[in-house]
């Protein structure tokens, strides 16, 4: 059970560190997608 607990702890710490970084790569994807959708709305283009 010790190995399993270590894996859970490590992955939780990794995820927490990602969430603390305001410029992490997952947020950059969300930002690009948001800008793309906003641009489509400004052009009155519907998907």
CHARMM-style PDB file with segment names, atoms N, HN, CA, C and O in Angstrom:
ATOM      1  N   UNK     1       0.820  -1.207   0.000  1.00  0.00      PROA
ATOM      2  CA  UNK     1       0.000   0.000   0.000  1.00  0.00      PROA
ATOM      3  C   UNK     1       0.861   1.268   0.000  1.00  0.00      PROA
ATOM      4  O   UNK     1       0.395   2.332  -0.407  1.00  0.00      PROA
ATOM      5  N   UNK     2       2.071   1.161   0.439  1.00  0.00      PROA
ATOM      6  HN  UNK     2       2.449   0.296   0.769  1.00  0.00      PROA
ATOM      7  CA  UNK     2       2.947   2.325   0.520  1.00  0.00      PROA
ATOM      8  C   UNK     2       3.244   2.912  -0.865  1.00  0.00      PROA
ATOM      9  O   UNK     2       3.246   4.133  -1.027  1.00  0.00      PROA
ATOM     10  N   UNK     3       3.492   2.066  -1.849  1.00  0.00      PROA
ATOM     11  HN  UNK     3       3.491   1.075  -1.717  1.00  0.00      PROA
ATOM     12  CA  UNK     3       3.772   2.536  -3.208  1.00  0.00      PROA
ATOM     13  C   UNK     3       2.562   3.256  -3.785  1.00  0.00      PROA
ATOM     14  O   UNK     3       2.701   4.305  -4.415  1.00  0.00      PROA
ATOM     15  N   UNK     4       1.391   2.703  -3.575  1.00  0.00      PROA
ATOM     16  HN  UNK     4       1.278   1.851  -3.064  1.00  0.00      PROA
ATOM     17  CA  UNK     4       0.166   3.330  -4.062  1.00  0.00      PROA
ATOM     18  C   UNK     4      -0.025   4.709  -3.438  1.00  0.00      PROA
ATOM     19  O   UNK     4      -0.372   5.662  -4.136  1.00  0.00      PROA
ATOM     20  N   UNK     5       0.199   4.821  -2.135  1.00  0.00      PROA
ATOM     21  HN  UNK     5       0.481   4.047  -1.569  1.00  0.00      PROA
ATOM     22  CA  UNK     5       0.071   6.111  -1.451  1.00  0.00      PROA
ATOM     23  C   UNK     5       1.076   7.123  -1.991  1.00  0.00      PROA
ATOM     24  O   UNK     5       0.757   8.304  -2.131  1.00  0.00      PROA
ATOM     25  N   UNK     6       2.290   6.662  -2.295  1.00  0.00      PROA
ATOM     26  HN  UNK     6       2.549   5.703  -2.181  1.00  0.00      PROA
ATOM     27  CA  UNK     6       3.322   7.551  -2.828  1.00  0.00      PROA
ATOM     28  C   UNK     6       2.924   8.061  -4.220  1.00  0.00      PROA
ATOM     29  O   UNK     6       3.139   9.231  -4.539  1.00  0.00      PROA
ATOM     30  N   UNK     7       2.344   7.182  -5.045  1.00  0.00      PROA
ATOM     31  HN  UNK     7       2.169   6.232  -4.786  1.00  0.00      PROA
ATOM     32  CA  UNK     7       1.903   7.581  -6.385  1.00  0.00      PROA
ATOM     33  C   UNK     7       0.790   8.621  -6.284  1.00  0.00      PROA
ATOM     34  O   UNK     7       0.815   9.634  -6.984  1.00  0.00      PROA
ATOM     35  N   UNK     8      -0.173   8.371  -5.422  1.00  0.00      PROA
ATOM     36  HN  UNK     8      -0.193   7.549  -4.854  1.00  0.00      PROA
ATOM     37  CA  UNK     8      -1.273   9.325  -5.234  1.00  0.00      PROA
ATOM     38  C   UNK     8      -0.748  10.662  -4.735  1.00  0.00      PROA
ATOM     39  O   UNK     8      -1.149  11.709  -5.242  1.00  0.00      PROA
ATOM     40  N   UNK     9       0.136  10.641  -3.755  1.00  0.00      PROA
ATOM     41  HN  UNK     9       0.462   9.790  -3.343  1.00  0.00      PROA
ATOM     42  CA  UNK     9       0.693  11.881  -3.205  1.00  0.00      PROA
ATOM     43  C   UNK     9       1.477  12.647  -4.267  1.00  0.00      PROA
ATOM     44  O   UNK     9       1.323  13.861  -4.394  1.00  0.00      PROA
ATOM     45  N   UNK    10       2.310  11.953  -5.026  1.00  0.00      PROA
ATOM     46  HN  UNK    10       2.436  10.966  -4.923  1.00  0.00      PROA
ATOM     47  CA  UNK    10       3.121  12.610  -6.062  1.00  0.00      PROA
ATOM     48  C   UNK    10       2.256  13.221  -7.162  1.00  0.00      PROA
ATOM     49  O   UNK    10       2.495  14.349  -7.594  1.00  0.00      PROA
ATOM     50  N   UNK    11       1.263  12.479  -7.605  1.00  0.00      PROA
ATOM     51  HN  UNK    11       1.070  11.563  -7.255  1.00  0.00      PROA
ATOM     52  CA  UNK    11       0.413  13.004  -8.671  1.00  0.00      PROA
ATOM     53  C   UNK    11      -0.441  14.166  -8.171  1.00  0.00      PROA
ATOM     54  O   UNK    11      -0.699  15.104  -8.925  1.00  0.00      PROA
ATOM     55  N   UNK    12      -0.879  14.123  -6.924  1.00  0.00      PROA
ATOM     56  HN  UNK    12      -0.669  13.361  -6.312  1.00  0.00      PROA
ATOM     57  CA  UNK    12      -1.647  15.232  -6.361  1.00  0.00      PROA
ATOM     58  C   UNK    12      -0.782  16.479  -6.241  1.00  0.00      PROA
ATOM     59  O   UNK    12      -1.236  17.579  -6.558  1.00  0.00      PROA
ATOM     60  N   UNK    13       0.462  16.321  -5.787  1.00  0.00      PROA
ATOM     61  HN  UNK    13       0.831  15.428  -5.529  1.00  0.00      PROA
ATOM     62  CA  UNK    13       1.379  17.460  -5.697  1.00  0.00      PROA
ATOM     63  C   UNK    13       1.664  18.046  -7.079  1.00  0.00      PROA
ATOM     64  O   UNK    13       1.702  19.266  -7.241  1.00  0.00      PROA
ATOM     65  N   UNK    14       1.864  17.184  -8.071  1.00  0.00      PROA
ATOM     66  HN  UNK    14       1.833  16.193  -7.940  1.00  0.00      PROA
ATOM     67  CA  UNK    14       2.112  17.646  -9.436  1.00  0.00      PROA
ATOM     68  C   UNK    14       0.927  18.464  -9.949  1.00  0.00      PROA
ATOM     69  O   UNK    14       1.111  19.544 -10.511  1.00  0.00      PROA
ATOM     70  N   UNK    15      -0.282  17.948  -9.755  1.00  0.00      PROA
ATOM     71  HN  UNK    15      -0.431  17.071  -9.299  1.00  0.00      PROA
ATOM     72  CA  UNK    15      -1.487  18.652 -10.198  1.00  0.00      PROA
ATOM     73  C   UNK    15      -1.644  19.981  -9.475  1.00  0.00      PROA
ATOM     74  O   UNK    15      -2.012  20.982 -10.089  1.00  0.00      PROA
ATOM     75  N   UNK    16      -1.371  20.000  -8.188  1.00  0.00      PROA
ATOM     76  HN  UNK    16      -1.073  19.186  -7.688  1.00  0.00      PROA
ATOM     77  CA  UNK    16      -1.471  21.251  -7.421  1.00  0.00      PROA
ATOM     78  C   UNK    16      -0.481  22.284  -7.931  1.00  0.00      PROA
ATOM     79  O   UNK    16      -0.813  23.466  -8.018  1.00  0.00      PROA
ATOM     80  N   UNK    17       0.732  21.856  -8.270  1.00  0.00      PROA
ATOM     81  HN  UNK    17       1.001  20.896  -8.200  1.00  0.00      PROA
ATOM     82  CA  UNK    17       1.730  22.787  -8.805  1.00  0.00      PROA
ATOM     83  C   UNK    17       1.299  23.341 -10.161  1.00  0.00      PROA
ATOM     84  O   UNK    17       1.526  24.516 -10.446  1.00  0.00      PROA
ATOM     85  N   UNK    18       0.687  22.517 -10.991  1.00  0.00      PROA
ATOM     86  HN  UNK    18       0.503  21.562 -10.759  1.00  0.00      PROA
ATOM     87  CA  UNK    18       0.182  23.002 -12.280  1.00  0.00      PROA
ATOM     88  C   UNK    18      -0.882  24.073 -12.076  1.00  0.00      PROA
ATOM     89  O   UNK    18      -0.903  25.085 -12.777  1.00  0.00      PROA
ATOM     90  N   UNK    19      -1.750  23.842 -11.123  1.00  0.00      PROA
ATOM     91  HN  UNK    19      -1.733  23.020 -10.554  1.00  0.00      PROA
ATOM     92  CA  UNK    19      -2.837  24.788 -10.877  1.00  0.00      PROA
ATOM     93  C   UNK    19      -2.340  26.106 -10.301  1.00  0.00      PROA
ATOM     94  O   UNK    19      -3.014  27.127 -10.441  1.00  0.00      PROA
ATOM     95  N   UNK    20      -1.188  26.109  -9.661  1.00  0.00      PROA
ATOM     96  HN  UNK    20      -0.640  25.280  -9.547  1.00  0.00      PROA
ATOM     97  CA  UNK    20      -0.632  27.339  -9.099  1.00  0.00      PROA
ATOM     98  C   UNK    20       0.020  28.217 -10.163  1.00  0.00      PROA
ATOM     99  O   UNK    20       0.127  29.431  -9.987  1.00  0.00      PROA
ATOM    100  N   UNK    21       0.453  27.613 -11.260  1.00  0.00      PROA
ATOM    101  HN  UNK    21       0.365  26.627 -11.403  1.00  0.00      PROA
ATOM    102  CA  UNK    21       1.140  28.343 -12.325  1.00  0.00      PROA
ATOM    103  C   UNK    21       0.108  28.971 -13.257  1.00  0.00      PROA
ATOM    104  O   UNK    21      -0.593  28.263 -13.980  1.00  0.00      PROA
ATOM    105  N   UNK    22       0.017  30.292 -13.239  1.00  0.00      PROA
ATOM    106  HN  UNK    22       0.586  30.867 -12.652  1.00  0.00      PROA
ATOM    107  CA  UNK    22      -0.990  30.971 -14.054  1.00  0.00      PROA
ATOM    108  C   UNK    22      -0.722  30.860 -15.546  1.00  0.00      PROA
ATOM    109  O   UNK    22      -1.608  31.143 -16.353  1.00  0.00      PROA
ATOM    110  N   UNK    23       0.487  30.452 -15.929  1.00  0.00      PROA
ATOM    111  HN  UNK    23       1.207  30.222 -15.274  1.00  0.00      PROA
ATOM    112  CA  UNK    23       0.828  30.313 -17.352  1.00  0.00      PROA
ATOM    113  C   UNK    23       1.081  28.863 -17.741  1.00  0.00      PROA
ATOM    114  O   UNK    23       1.832  28.601 -18.681  1.00  0.00      PROA
ATOM    115  N   UNK    24       0.470  27.921 -17.040  1.00  0.00      PROA
ATOM    116  HN  UNK    24      -0.141  28.134 -16.277  1.00  0.00      PROA
ATOM    117  CA  UNK    24       0.745  26.531 -17.377  1.00  0.00      PROA
ATOM    118  C   UNK    24       0.187  26.200 -18.753  1.00  0.00      PROA
ATOM    119  O   UNK    24      -0.688  26.901 -19.262  1.00  0.00      PROA
ATOM    120  N   UNK    25       0.689  25.145 -19.345  1.00  0.00      PROA
ATOM    121  HN  UNK    25       1.400  24.575 -18.932  1.00  0.00      PROA
ATOM    122  CA  UNK    25       0.365  24.842 -20.739  1.00  0.00      PROA
ATOM    123  C   UNK    25      -1.095  24.477 -20.958  1.00  0.00      PROA
ATOM    124  O   UNK    25      -1.618  24.665 -22.057  1.00  0.00      PROA
ATOM    125  N   UNK    26      -1.755  23.966 -19.945  1.00  0.00      PROA
ATOM    126  HN  UNK    26      -1.330  23.813 -19.052  1.00  0.00      PROA
ATOM    127  CA  UNK    26      -3.167  23.631 -20.111  1.00  0.00      PROA
ATOM    128  C   UNK    26      -4.012  24.896 -20.171  1.00  0.00      PROA
ATOM    129  O   UNK    26      -4.994  24.961 -20.911  1.00  0.00      PROA
ATOM    130  N   UNK    27      -3.630  25.892 -19.396  1.00  0.00      PROA
ATOM    131  HN  UNK    27      -2.832  25.839 -18.795  1.00  0.00      PROA
ATOM    132  CA  UNK    27      -4.360  27.161 -19.444  1.00  0.00      PROA
ATOM    133  C   UNK    27      -4.106  27.878 -20.763  1.00  0.00      PROA
ATOM    134  O   UNK    27      -4.980  28.591 -21.257  1.00  0.00      PROA
ATOM    135  N   UNK    28      -2.924  27.697 -21.337  1.00  0.00      PROA
ATOM    136  HN  UNK    28      -2.215  27.117 -20.936  1.00  0.00      PROA
ATOM    137  CA  UNK    28      -2.666  28.361 -22.612  1.00  0.00      PROA
ATOM    138  C   UNK    28      -3.589  27.800 -23.689  1.00  0.00      PROA
ATOM    139  O   UNK    28      -4.008  28.535 -24.582  1.00  0.00      PROA
ATOM    140  N   UNK    29      -3.910  26.511 -23.618  1.00  0.00      PROA
ATOM    141  HN  UNK    29      -3.569  25.913 -22.892  1.00  0.00      PROA
ATOM    142  CA  UNK    29      -4.861  25.923 -24.562  1.00  0.00      PROA
ATOM    143  C   UNK    29      -6.231  26.557 -24.364  1.00  0.00      PROA
ATOM    144  O   UNK    29      -6.897  26.926 -25.332  1.00  0.00      PROA
ATOM    145  N   UNK    30      -6.653  26.684 -23.102  1.00  0.00      PROA
ATOM    146  HN  UNK    30      -6.112  26.384 -22.315  1.00  0.00      PROA
ATOM    147  CA  UNK    30      -7.949  27.295 -22.814  1.00  0.00      PROA
ATOM    148  C   UNK    30      -7.983  28.732 -23.326  1.00  0.00      PROA
ATOM    149  O   UNK    30      -9.003  29.190 -23.840  1.00  0.00      PROA
ATOM    150  N   UNK    31      -6.868  29.436 -23.184  1.00  0.00      PROA
ATOM    151  HN  UNK    31      -6.039  29.064 -22.767  1.00  0.00      PROA
ATOM    152  CA  UNK    31      -6.791  30.817 -23.647  1.00  0.00      PROA
ATOM    153  C   UNK    31      -6.888  30.892 -25.165  1.00  0.00      PROA
ATOM    154  O   UNK    31      -7.612  31.736 -25.692  1.00  0.00      PROA
ATOM    155  N   UNK    32      -6.179  30.030 -25.872  1.00  0.00      PROA
ATOM    156  HN  UNK    32      -5.591  29.344 -25.444  1.00  0.00      PROA
ATOM    157  CA  UNK    32      -6.236  30.022 -27.339  1.00  0.00      PROA
ATOM    158  C   UNK    32      -7.649  29.697 -27.824  1.00  0.00      PROA
ATOM    159  O   UNK    32      -8.162  30.349 -28.734  1.00  0.00      PROA
ATOM    160  N   UNK    33      -8.263  28.710 -27.226  1.00  0.00      PROA
ATOM    161  HN  UNK    33      -7.846  28.181 -26.487  1.00  0.00      PROA
ATOM    162  CA  UNK    33      -9.615  28.323 -27.620  1.00  0.00      PROA
ATOM    163  C   UNK    33     -10.597  29.465 -27.356  1.00  0.00      PROA
ATOM    164  O   UNK    33     -11.463  29.755 -28.182  1.00  0.00      PROA
ATOM    165  N   UNK    34     -10.455  30.101 -26.208  1.00  0.00      PROA
ATOM    166  HN  UNK    34      -9.752  29.865 -25.537  1.00  0.00      PROA
ATOM    167  CA  UNK    34     -11.330  31.221 -25.859  1.00  0.00      PROA
ATOM    168  C   UNK    34     -11.180  32.361 -26.865  1.00  0.00      PROA
ATOM    169  O   UNK    34     -12.174  32.929 -27.319  1.00  0.00      PROA
ATOM    170  N   UNK    35      -9.945  32.692 -27.211  1.00  0.00      PROA
ATOM    171  HN  UNK    35      -9.137  32.231 -26.843  1.00  0.00      PROA
ATOM    172  CA  UNK    35      -9.715  33.756 -28.190  1.00  0.00      PROA
ATOM    173  C   UNK    35     -10.277  33.383 -29.559  1.00  0.00      PROA
ATOM    174  O   UNK    35     -10.828  34.237 -30.253  1.00  0.00      PROA
ATOM    175  N   UNK    36     -10.144  32.122 -29.954  1.00  0.00      PROA
ATOM    176  HN  UNK    36      -9.696  31.428 -29.390  1.00  0.00      PROA
ATOM    177  CA  UNK    36     -10.679  31.662 -31.229  1.00  0.00      PROA
ATOM    178  C   UNK    36     -12.196  31.809 -31.262  1.00  0.00      PROA
ATOM    179  O   UNK    36     -12.745  32.313 -32.241  1.00  0.00      PROA
ATOM    180  N   UNK    37     -12.874  31.377 -30.209  1.00  0.00      PROA
ATOM    181  HN  UNK    37     -12.428  30.968 -29.414  1.00  0.00      PROA
ATOM    182  CA  UNK    37     -14.332  31.461 -30.148  1.00  0.00      PROA
ATOM    183  C   UNK    37     -14.775  32.924 -30.112  1.00  0.00      PROA
ATOM    184  O   UNK    37     -15.760  33.289 -30.754  1.00  0.00      PROA
ATOM    185  N   UNK    38     -14.066  33.749 -29.377  1.00  0.00      PROA
ATOM    186  HN  UNK    38     -13.266  33.453 -28.855  1.00  0.00      PROA
ATOM    187  CA  UNK    38     -14.398  35.177 -29.326  1.00  0.00      PROA
ATOM    188  C   UNK    38     -14.267  35.807 -30.707  1.00  0.00      PROA
ATOM    189  O   UNK    38     -15.108  36.611 -31.109  1.00  0.00      PROA
ATOM    190  N   UNK    39     -13.204  35.439 -31.439  1.00  0.00      PROA
ATOM    191  HN  UNK    39     -12.521  34.786 -31.113  1.00  0.00      PROA
ATOM    192  CA  UNK    39     -13.022  35.947 -32.793  1.00  0.00      PROA
ATOM    193  C   UNK    39     -14.158  35.530 -33.712  1.00  0.00      PROA
ATOM    194  O   UNK    39     -14.625  36.326 -34.527  1.00  0.00      PROA
ATOM    195  N   UNK    40     -14.602  34.294 -33.586  1.00  0.00      PROA
ATOM    196  HN  UNK    40     -14.223  33.648 -32.924  1.00  0.00      PROA
ATOM    197  CA  UNK    40     -15.731  33.834 -34.411  1.00  0.00      PROA
ATOM    198  C   UNK    40     -16.988  34.627 -34.097  1.00  0.00      PROA
ATOM    199  O   UNK    40     -17.748  34.980 -35.000  1.00  0.00      PROA
ATOM    200  N   UNK    41     -17.206  34.903 -32.831  1.00  0.00      PROA
ATOM    201  HN  UNK    41     -16.589  34.616 -32.098  1.00  0.00      PROA
ATOM    202  CA  UNK    41     -18.399  35.672 -32.443  1.00  0.00      PROA
ATOM    203  C   UNK    41     -18.323  37.092 -32.972  1.00  0.00      PROA
ATOM    204  O   UNK    41     -19.338  37.652 -33.386  1.00  0.00      PROA
ATOM    205  N   UNK    42     -17.134  37.684 -32.965  1.00  0.00      PROA
ATOM    206  HN  UNK    42     -16.310  37.229 -32.629  1.00  0.00      PROA
ATOM    207  CA  UNK    42     -16.979  39.034 -33.488  1.00  0.00      PROA
ATOM    208  C   UNK    42     -17.237  39.088 -34.988  1.00  0.00      PROA
ATOM    209  O   UNK    42     -17.678  40.112 -35.511  1.00  0.00      PROA
ATOM    210  N   UNK    43     -16.965  37.992 -35.673  1.00  0.00      PROA
ATOM    211  HN  UNK    43     -16.607  37.160 -35.248  1.00  0.00      PROA
ATOM    212  CA  UNK    43     -17.227  37.919 -37.119  1.00  0.00      PROA
ATOM    213  C   UNK    43     -18.635  37.447 -37.427  1.00  0.00      PROA
ATOM    214  O   UNK    43     -19.023  37.300 -38.586  1.00  0.00      PROA
ATOM    215  N   UNK    44     -19.405  37.208 -36.345  1.00  0.00      PROA
ATOM    216  HN  UNK    44     -19.090  37.327 -35.403  1.00  0.00      PROA
ATOM    217  CA  UNK    44     -20.781  36.712 -36.483  1.00  0.00      PROA
ATOM    218  C   UNK    44     -20.825  35.375 -37.223  1.00  0.00      PROA
ATOM    219  O   UNK    44     -21.715  35.118 -38.034  1.00  0.00      PROA
ATOM    220  N   UNK    45     -19.854  34.549 -36.920  1.00  0.00      PROA
ATOM    221  HN  UNK    45     -19.132  34.758 -36.261  1.00  0.00      PROA
ATOM    222  CA  UNK    45     -19.757  33.231 -37.527  1.00  0.00      PROA
ATOM    223  C   UNK    45     -20.235  32.201 -36.505  1.00  0.00      PROA
ATOM    224  O   UNK    45     -19.779  32.195 -35.361  1.00  0.00      PROA
ATOM    225  N   UNK    46     -21.139  31.343 -36.916  1.00  0.00      PROA
ATOM    226  HN  UNK    46     -21.509  31.347 -37.845  1.00  0.00      PROA
ATOM    227  CA  UNK    46     -21.649  30.324 -36.010  1.00  0.00      PROA
ATOM    228  C   UNK    46     -21.142  28.956 -36.413  1.00  0.00      PROA
ATOM    229  O   UNK    46     -21.071  28.629 -37.597  1.00  0.00      PROA
ATOM    230  N   UNK    47     -20.788  28.157 -35.411  1.00  0.00      PROA
ATOM    231  HN  UNK    47     -20.846  28.423 -34.449  1.00  0.00      PROA
ATOM    232  CA  UNK    47     -20.316  26.793 -35.686  1.00  0.00      PROA
ATOM    233  C   UNK    47     -21.494  25.882 -35.938  1.00  0.00      PROA
ATOM    234  OT1 UNK    47     -21.312  24.691 -36.188  1.00  0.00      PROA
TER     235      UNK     47
END
